[in-house]
């Protein structure tokens, strides 16, 4: 029995006709389908790549954060499906929950009606052993959610966790993995998706209370402190003279992989010039009272913070805060705070990288931490006592 040829009938191919973003693709823009299912490529386009996708995005004013082509595919499916068609997408979780991609999700939430999301970030290494990124399944209806300047209704958000059933090749969704979220919450921000990955209603309430407090970012701004990463060894084709950095000893990133709240000065070595110098970083960060931490957290999600006042430089795998010259005790206190269970809880609850990519902490996440300066704390006696204990604990 000979089957009918499919190429040219319901399958299109080629660099022009088979391009999902090409005007010549008669399926991609025909609004002819009742169901559209897509597992698009996950790729951040380099200059010169995906020109038809970029041109289509510009024409339709579609957000492509970091030139991520998966965002273009997700938006283009709305042109392939009929009115009220069902859209099912397998997207990188970063496109859904990363703070830098909030604009894409905001736009998609307005253009389509979200029905359900299943965030499979906890299964990343188990579903696909070599997976570099987590995935989220998105189901939507091809109907604009924006009506009369309002986005109404809720959608289901599932955040299942790995349990023993997975050992028997079953991926189980439990009732407690499900929460309903108002669609208009995503128009404001995608932070609620990060919080509800691990957090429940009580966590949401506690988050709102902590959010009402001053932040560490405000203390950095108001105190005239410096918050920055170290120097870049490599950054494209950029190069810089190693001379200014060679005046300092060098602290390797791995020297901070320690339980000590104080930098081990025995770990200092010469500047590894042979590994390259692309920029100097913020030179003021290499002296004075500093709180330093490595990008990677501990297995227990603890920020590996350590205090130092000796002069030395460090690479971009290390972030830090430098306080004023007369604020050494405050720097020691802040070091202990960054290592506290509260900071760890905040990072797990609100951070993107720790939950969806790898155990790391960013400067933005550090800045978001709730933090009251001891001098402004309503209980001055308790704050002073805490400052003294922390200073004694982290003395060099």
C-alpha positions in Angstrom: 0.0 0.0 0.0 1.5 3.3 -1.0 0.8 6.3 1.2 0.2 9.8 -0.2 3.3 12.1 -0.2 3.3 14.4 2.8 6.0 16.9 1.7 4.3 19.9 0.2 0.8 18.9 1.4 0.8 19.1 5.2 4.6 19.4 5.7 6.6 22.3 4.3 10.3 22.3 4.1 13.3 24.4 2.9 15.1 27.5 4.0 12.2 29.7 2.8 8.9 27.8 2.8 10.0 25.8 5.9 11.0 28.9 7.9 8.4 29.4 10.6 8.9 33.2 10.4 8.9 33.5 6.6 5.9 35.1 4.9 6.2 32.2 2.4 5.3 29.6 5.2 1.6 29.1 4.5 1.0 27.3 7.8 2.7 29.6 10.2 0.4 32.6 9.7 -2.8 31.1 8.4 -4.7 30.8 11.7 -5.9 27.4 10.4 -5.2 25.1 13.4 -7.3 24.1 16.3 -4.3 22.9 18.3 -0.7 24.1 18.1 2.0 22.2 19.9 5.5 23.4 19.9 8.8 22.4 21.4 10.8 25.2 19.8 14.6 25.5 19.7 16.1 27.2 22.7 18.8 29.5 21.5 20.0 33.0 22.0 20.6 34.2 18.5 24.0 35.6 17.6 24.4 38.6 15.4 23.4 37.7 11.9 21.4 34.6 12.9 17.6 34.2 12.6 17.1 37.3 10.5 13.6 36.4 9.6 12.7 35.8 13.2 14.2 39.2 14.3 12.5 41.0 11.4 9.1 39.4 12.3 9.5 40.4 15.9 10.3 44.0 15.0 7.3 44.1 12.7 4.9 42.7 15.3 6.6 44.5 18.2 7.2 41.1 19.9 9.7 40.9 22.8 12.7 38.7 22.2 14.7 39.0 25.5 18.4 38.1 25.0 17.4 37.4 21.3 15.9 34.1 22.6 14.3 32.5 19.5 11.9 30.3 21.7 10.2 33.6 22.6 9.6 34.2 18.9 8.2 30.7 18.3 5.8 31.1 21.3 4.4 34.4 20.1 4.2 33.2 16.4 2.0 30.2 17.4 -0.8 32.7 18.0 -0.8 33.5 14.3 -0.8 29.8 13.4 -3.8 28.9 15.5 -7.5 29.7 15.0 -9.3 32.0 17.4 -9.7 30.1 20.7 -7.3 27.4 19.5 -5.3 25.5 22.2 -1.6 26.4 22.4 0.8 24.1 24.1 4.4 25.1 24.4 7.6 23.6 26.0 9.7 26.6 26.9 12.9 27.2 28.8 12.0 28.0 32.4 14.2 31.1 32.2 11.8 32.6 29.7 9.0 32.3 32.2 10.6 33.0 35.6 13.8 34.9 35.1 13.5 38.6 36.1 15.1 39.8 32.8 12.4 38.0 30.8 9.4 39.5 32.6 8.6 41.7 29.5 8.1 38.7 27.3 5.7 37.0 29.7 3.9 40.2 30.3 3.3 40.6 26.6 2.3 36.9 26.1 -0.1 37.1 29.0 -1.9 40.0 27.3 -2.0 38.5 23.8 -3.1 35.0 24.9 -5.2 33.6 27.7 -3.0 31.5 30.0 -4.7 28.4 31.3 -1.9 26.4 32.9 1.8 26.3 33.6 3.8 23.3 34.8 7.2 24.3 36.0 9.5 21.2 35.8 12.7 22.9 37.1 13.1 20.4 39.9 13.3 17.6 37.3 15.9 19.2 35.1 18.7 16.7 35.5 16.3 13.7 35.7 14.1 14.2 32.6 17.2 14.8 30.4 20.6 13.9 31.9 22.5 16.4 29.9 20.0 19.2 30.2 21.5 22.6 30.8 18.2 24.4 31.3 14.9 23.6 33.0 11.6 23.5 31.1 8.1 24.8 31.7 5.0 23.6 29.9 2.6 26.3 29.0 -1.0 25.8 27.9 -3.0 28.8 26.7 -6.1 29.7 24.6 -5.5 31.7 21.5 -7.7 34.6 22.7 -6.4 38.0 24.0 -6.7 38.2 27.7 -6.8 42.0 27.7 -10.4 43.2 27.6 -11.5 46.7 28.4 -8.0 47.5 29.7 -8.2 44.6 32.2 -6.7 41.1 32.3 -9.1 39.0 34.2 -9.3 35.5 35.6 -6.8 33.0 37.0 -4.5 30.3 35.7 -3.2 27.1 37.2 0.5 27.0 38.2 2.0 23.7 39.0 5.4 23.2 40.5 5.9 19.5 41.1 8.9 18.2 42.9 10.9 15.0 42.5 9.6 12.2 44.7 9.9 8.4 44.9 7.3 7.8 42.2 9.8 9.1 39.6 11.9 6.0 40.4 9.0 4.0 38.8 9.0 6.2 35.7 6.0 8.2 36.9 5.9 12.0 37.1 3.3 12.7 39.8 1.4 16.0 40.2 0.0 16.4 43.7 -2.7 18.7 44.9 -0.2 20.7 47.0 1.9 21.4 43.9 -1.0 23.4 42.4 -1.9 27.0 43.0 -4.2 29.5 41.2 -2.6 32.8 40.3 -4.3 35.9 38.9 -3.3 36.5 35.3 -2.9 40.2 35.9 -0.1 39.4 38.5 2.1 38.5 35.5 1.3 41.8 33.9 3.0 43.5 36.9 5.9 41.1 37.3 6.8 37.4 37.1 8.2 37.3 40.7 5.2 35.5 42.0 6.2 32.4 39.9 9.6 32.3 41.6 8.0 32.6 45.0 5.4 30.0 44.5 7.9 27.5 43.2 8.8 26.6 46.8 6.6 28.9 48.8 3.0 28.5 50.0 0.5 30.9 51.4 2.3 31.4 54.7 5.5 32.1 52.8 3.7 34.6 50.6 2.5 36.4 53.7 5.9 36.4 55.3 7.4 37.6 52.0 5.1 40.6 52.0 6.0 41.5 55.6 9.8 41.3 54.8 9.3 43.2 51.6 7.9 46.1 53.5 11.3 46.5 55.3 14.2 48.4 54.0 16.4 46.5 51.6 20.2 45.9 51.5 20.2 47.7 48.1 18.8 50.8 49.9 21.6 50.6 52.5 24.2 50.3 49.8 22.7 53.4 48.0 22.2 55.5 51.1 25.5 54.5 52.7 27.6 55.3 49.7 28.9 51.7 49.6 30.1 50.0 46.5 28.7 46.7 45.3 30.4 45.0 42.4 32.0 41.9 40.9 35.7 41.3 40.4 37.7 41.7 37.2 36.9 39.8 34.0 39.6 37.4 32.7 37.8 37.0 29.4 35.1 39.2 27.8 34.8 38.6 24.1 37.9 40.0 22.4 38.5 42.7 25.0 41.9 43.0 26.7 43.3 45.2 29.4 46.8 45.8 30.9 47.3 43.6 33.9 49.6 46.2 35.5 47.1 47.8 37.9 46.0 44.4 39.2 49.5 43.1 39.6 49.9 45.6 42.5 47.7 43.2 44.5 47.7 39.6 45.6 45.0 37.5 44.0 42.1 35.6 45.7 40.9 32.6 43.7 37.1 32.1 43.7 37.4 28.6 45.3 39.0 30.1 48.3 35.5 31.3 49.4 34.2 27.7 49.3 34.6 27.6 53.1 32.5 27.6 56.2 34.6 30.4 57.6 33.1 34.0 57.8 36.6 35.4 57.3 38.7 35.3 54.1 41.7 32.9 54.5 44.6 35.1 53.6 46.9 32.0 53.2 44.9 31.4 50.0 46.2 34.5 48.3 48.5 34.0 45.4 50.0 35.9 42.4 47.7 37.3 39.7 47.2 34.6 37.0 48.1 36.8 34.1 48.3 33.8 31.8 44.5 33.4 32.2 43.9 36.8 30.7 42.7 40.2 31.8 39.8 41.7 29.9 38.9 44.5 32.4 40.0 45.7 35.9 36.7 45.8 37.6 36.0 48.3 40.3 39.5 49.0 41.7 38.0 50.4 45.0 36.8 46.9 45.7 40.3 45.6 46.2 40.9 47.4 49.5 39.1 48.4 52.7 36.3 46.6 54.7 34.6 44.2 52.4 32.0 41.4 52.4 32.8 39.0 49.6 31.0 35.9 48.3 31.4 33.5 45.5 28.8 33.2 42.7 28.0 29.6 43.7 26.2 28.9 47.0 26.8 25.8 49.2 24.8 22.6 48.7 22.6 23.9 51.5 22.0 27.1 49.5 24.0 29.2 52.0 25.7 32.3 50.6 29.5 31.8 51.0 30.2 35.2 52.5 33.5 36.2 54.1 34.9 39.4 55.6 38.2 40.9 54.6 40.1 44.2 55.0 43.5 43.2 53.6 44.2 44.4 50.0 43.8 41.9 47.2 42.0 41.5 43.9 39.6 38.8 42.8 37.9 37.6 39.6 34.3 38.1 38.4 33.3 34.8 40.0 33.3 36.8 43.3 30.9 39.6 44.2 31.3 42.0 47.1 30.2 45.0 49.0 32.7 47.6 50.3 31.6 49.8 53.2 33.1 53.0 54.6 36.5 53.0 56.3 35.0 53.4 59.8 32.4 50.7 59.3 34.5 47.5 59.9 32.1 46.1 62.6 29.1 46.7 60.3 30.9 44.7 57.5 31.5 41.8 59.9 27.8 41.9 61.0 26.7 42.0 57.4 28.9 39.0 56.6 27.1 37.0 59.3 23.7 38.2 58.1 24.5 36.9 54.5 25.3 33.5 56.0 22.1 33.4 58.1 19.1 31.2 57.6 17.0 34.3 56.8 19.2 35.2 53.8 19.1 31.6 52.6 15.4 31.5 53.0 15.0 34.7 51.0 17.3 33.4 48.2 15.4 30.1 47.9 12.0 31.9 48.0 12.7 34.8 45.6 15.8 33.9 43.6 15.6 32.6 40.0 19.1 31.0 39.5 19.0 28.8 42.6 15.7 27.2 41.7 15.9 26.9 38.0 19.5 26.9 36.8 22.3 26.3 39.3 23.1 27.1 42.9 24.3 30.6 42.5 23.5 34.1 43.8 23.5 37.4 41.8 24.2 41.0 42.9 20.5 41.8 42.2 19.4 39.1 44.6 21.8 40.3 47.3 20.5 43.8 46.9 16.9 42.6 47.3 17.5 41.1 50.8 15.6 42.8 53.6 18.1 44.6 55.8 17.7 47.2 58.6 20.9 49.1 59.5 21.6 48.5 63.2 21.7 52.3 63.8 18.1 52.5 62.5 16.7 49.5 64.2 13.8 50.2 66.5 15.5 48.0 69.2 18.9 49.8 69.5 20.0 47.7 72.4 19.4 44.4 70.7 20.9 45.7 67.5 24.1 46.9 69.2 24.5 43.5 71.0 24.1 41.7 67.7 26.7 44.0 66.1 29.2 43.2 68.9 28.6 39.4 68.7 29.0 39.4 65.0 32.2 41.5 65.2 33.7 39.2 67.8 32.7 36.1 65.8 34.3 37.2 62.5 37.5 38.9 63.9 40.5 38.3 61.7 
